[in-house]
């Protein structure tokens, strides 16, 4: 298995793969959940309900790990860890971008409206302190 080149890594991180974000539950066990993300070249950005378990976990302990992987040949993966930074998703711009990134254009606006109606959202910014890629 080989590391991805910088170009391959950029292409993979800009694909529609989900990130599996792992936070630490109060009982000390990992809590891993798939979530939409965007990559800006330095950090992953995600948006979720402010009341979600991942947010409660990250408020208590910002340490997080992640995995992004394909599930068919050729296998590719990026794994890593870092400290999460949380902020209010007050204008909904991030979740709107994510809807248009992951959904067909004709469904994105409707889904965005539904997500916003569910309640306040929090942005997660995860800047990896360690990251490894592979393919093979």
Secondary structure by P-SEA (a helix, b strand, c coil): cccccaaaaaaaaacccccbbbbbccccbbbbbbbbbcccccbbbbbcccccaaaaaaaacccccbbbbbcccccccccbbbbbbbbbcccaaaaaaaaaaccccccaaaaaaaaaaccbbbbbbbbccbbbbbcc
